[in-house]
Amino acid sequence: MNQPWRNSKTKQLSKAFLLPKITKEAAAFCRDLMTEAEINEFSGRFAVAVELNAGKRQRQVSQETEVSIATVSKANHQGPHQRG
């Protein structure tokens, strides 16, 4: 499957996510890269991935995470290999 988003820049970014050792460093790292709104959006999508990987149904995940059913459905169709 073609994944055009995978390139040298995204590889470098992925490696950078491994650098923070404590929560405070990770939060600062996220704040350096994203706006507050983007952090909230990212954390919502992460919560969706966690719940879907736990086997919860899409509608339940949408209600519990307060993320739209469209976003939950999109994450679910990407499959567990995409959600990590």
Secondary structure, DSSP 8 states (H G I E B T S, - for coil): ---TT-SHHHHHHHHHTT---SHHHHHHHHHHHS-HHHHHHHHHHHHHHHHHHTT--HHHHHHHHT--HHHHHHHHHH-HHHH-
